[in-house]
């Protein structure tokens, strides 16, 4: 069993509550638009960090994180990409990979809209954790926590960060 702290679109905004909310997590996953290497450094100093770069991220972040990250953890194949769309409307840049070999979990960011939806066609869960930073049109900053236990996703929690 592994407990995951998930966030996206920090856009260089640091909030100490990221660490408070991820205290019980084994790993932190960031789905792009870190905005600065400082964000990645602080997160990775706290817990093991997996991530992908986003469209605003510079070369320093792109040297460390891939555009697409596919891995298996606790019996579940995971695919992360910053710009990915959502069930029924996947971004063309990732749709082919999703349809050719669907993971059990597809995670994307970019839209700043929190969304958790099961894709019945592909038999996979999709999560977009919304935006944890202050830059953008969103009105509520969000984080997500969940557990993967032998390939099963459970205990998903949405955390709203009030100002």
PyMOL commands that set and color helices and strands:
alter all, ss='L'
color gray80, all
select helices_A, chain A and resi 17-21+37-46+59-64+92-100
alter helices_A, ss='H'
color red, helices_A
select strands_A, chain A and resi 2-7+27-30+48-51+68-73+76-81+85-86+89-90+105-107+114-119+124-129+141-149+152-161
alter strands_A, ss='S'
color yellow, strands_A
deselect
rebuild
show_as cartoon
